[in-house]
Amino acid sequence: MLPLTLLRAAQGSPIMIELKNGETYNGELKAIDSFMNVHLDDVICTSGSGERFWKMAECYIRGQSIKSLRLQDDVIDKVQEEARRRKDEPMTAGGRGRGRGRGGRGGMSGGRGGRGGRGGRGGYDRGSR
């Protein structure tokens, strides 16, 4: 199971984040991006020594400073169940199948490498026909 998949499924649930400097942040996970930067709401922060506490309405934590994350167990179960359900579902015709995609095969139709585009050696020369 990929960490970002797990964290995206955990959006809206409580999470505890420990930073490399020892501070911990407990709050509700609002958003996460591909760099594991985290946005929390209703946050209680604990100092590295554990002697000081403070409350914040929201905070943003850079992914590079995160040492560990702790989620509720039901989030992991939810992700595993969703993965099983996706595996069992038949593929539909409306999905991303094996179509021609972008640009086709070139030639006069103007796909990648056809007339126009970004320059370079073109695919169609009027003088040779």
C-alpha positions, 0 to 999 in steps of 0.5 A: 500500500502506497503512503500517499494513497493511505494519507489521501484516504485519511483526509478528514480523520485525526492524525498525529505527526512527529517532526524531526525536531521532536515536536508533535502535532495532533489534528484533523488532516485536511489536505496532503500533496505529492510532497507529503506537505500536510494541512491540519485543522484544530491542532494541538502542538507539543514541544520536543521536550513535552513540557509545552502545549499550544493550540492552533486553528490550523497549520501547514507542515512541510513534508521534508520535516516529518519523521513519522505519522500515526493514523487510526486503524480504521483508515488502514482497513478502509483503504484495504477494503476499497482496493479489494472492491476496485480489484473485483469491479469489471473494467468498463468501456468508459475507462482509459482503455488502449485507444490511440491517445494523443496525436495518432501516428503522425503524417499529414493529419497534424499529429505529433511530427506532422505539419505545424507544431514546434518546428524541426523537420516536418513530416510533409513536404509539398515539393516532393509529391 
